[in-house]
């Protein structure tokens, strides 16, 4: 009996246990060479790390890894500070947004009412932020502010050789569990974009400043393992 058990364990080690760790699920793809600014093509933006080509989610332990791949990326990563990436998504009916910047120097965000939470932060090796409770705020001008409350500063990384950056979201932070569904984001923040790179001034952007955008329609279901 012991020999049978030993043989069985050896076979499982060689073959792998089904469902041990899920592989990344490709959720969206985008064409190469479609970067623009003010609705006009701008040569060179793709080489700066803003030409989106694909996005995936992977469950690793108790975290969800959101990975974004580009057509090209400089050795130091995406150009910092004046460009930001947004990914809007829903988890079991609640909307969240990822904001990523290659670097960020914290400063007051007076129009959003978040006047102190970023002051003093200096993220020079990647700025990874989870946001939620997004709402639009009308102004006396035709401009509408999209305010998404910062929920947590999370971790992440970028890999210039793979032309990819990854944002690591703890499942507990978005109340995700086995069987939870991650779907395209909804709500008022859609007025900006669902997935995009865009320029900004003091965390504010206009639709005309979108450099590249993508859409997705695939559901990611959190696996058990």
Protein Blocks (a to p, Z undefined) as FASTA:
>chain_A
ZZmmmmmmmmmmmnopghkbacdddfbdcdehiaceehiacehjlmnopacfbdcdddeh
jaccdddddfbdcfkbpaehjaccdddddeehiacdddddfbdcddddfknopamlmgoi
acfebpadddehiacdddfblbdcdddddfbdcdddddfknopacddddfklnopaehia
cdddedjklmmombdcdddeehiacfklpfbdcddfbdcdddfZZ
